[in-house]
Amino acid sequence: MVSQASRLKSVRYDIRGPLLQHARALEAAGHRVIKLNIGNPAPWGLETPELVVEGLVQNIQDAEGYSDARGIYPARLAVAQYYAGRGVEDITPDDVFLGNGVSELISLSLQALLDPGDEVLVPSPDYPLWTGAVRLCGGRAVHYRNDESIGWQPDLEDVAAKVTPSTRALVIINPNNPTGSVYSREMLLGLLEIARRHGLLVLADEVYDHVLFDDAVHEHAAALAPDLVVLTMCGLSKNHRAAGFRSAWLAISGPRAPAADYIEGLDLLANMRMCPNVPAQHAVQAALGSRSSIDALLQPGGRLREQRDHAWERLNAIPGVSCVKPKGALYLFPRLDPEVYPVKDDEQLVIDLLQQEHVLVTHGTGFNLPTTDHIRMVFLAPVDVLDDAISRFARFLSTRAA
């Protein structure tokens, strides 16, 4: 008998877990499933900009061999210039690692940092890869509270209270997945002050830094704390709708000398994978050298703006459902009033929704939320598809009311 490693027993990634298996079974039986579980733009007709695709295609013959372990120089230079133009001090191409998606870079950053028993402060709710990667590295993910009553901003008192002598790093996901919150400057300064006071590495997941609605302003953590070691992670998957390219980067800022040993570990791990996907690296310079192509989709009349607004209004119109309006990212994170919908097992709830109405969403506990009263719904689908899905969701909930 061949068994999985024991360390996997505590790792969850419910976005693509049993729920997806149920959905595939339904599709195999001939049913159409409305998949609102993953932030994947391509299936909904949100294509990668032609300029970005050309950057890859035109350089394909120069992408047949391995690149530098950190990535090709023009792409790393483009990333360094991108952040320098946004107030991040003293960043050079040598401070940039390219990767096969932010997911790989999350794992690399934690593998280079953690010993068994080390702790990492991770928001709750979180993008669950962060919690899973910490656990795979032998660490302990300590979840700090994001407060729904203040627009899902972090609870600074809770963050500070959860620092221990074993804490090594603070994860900041901004704009936030799954809640869609965009942290205020004051909130970021508060988080960074906690990191400063306790000597923590800051891991800034900013993959939605251009996906902003209304009057939201995104502040780069690295620009606000030049005295701290900050690892900023971003990529092409969301801002440039190139999720399948698996093209992303990690940029190191702040004082390098105290982090020299850690950076040596990152170098080692980067070399062990040989290099990132080389063709996709050639899309980075093209993407970052042009104006963000997603902006028009986010303005009044833009497709993503209309889809967010419509889905948010429809969800809030369902009795017993409330949803904080997302200021960024691609998700809605509605709450089901426990007095109306006494949900004990939210994973079973969304499985039942899938089986009965053929709508696939994700349960809130899948994002390390401690309560069973939320779901996450992606709003990438066109308005008519969202209308259909939310109507089915409302019909399903009407059978579950207390």
ABEGO torsion letter per residue (X at the ends): XBBBBAAAAABBBAAABAAAAAAAAAAAAGBBBBBAABBBAAAAGBBBBAAAAAAAAAAAAAAABBBBAAEBAAAAAAAAAAAAAAGBBGBBAAABBBBBEAAAAAAAAAAAABBBGBBBBBBOBBBAAAAAAAAAAGBBBBBBBBBAAAGGBBBAAAAAAABBAABABBBBBOBBOAAGBBBBAAAAAAAAAAAAAAGBBBBBBAAAAABBBEABBBBBAAAABAABBBBBBBBAAAAAGAAAAGBBBBBBBEBAAAAAAAAAAAAAAAAAAGBBBAAAAAAAAAAAABBBAAAAAABBGBAAAAAAAAAAAAAAABBGBBBBBBABEABBBBBBBAAABBBABAAAAAAAAAAAAGBBBBBAAAAGBABAABBBBBAABBAAAAAAAAAAAAAAAAAABX
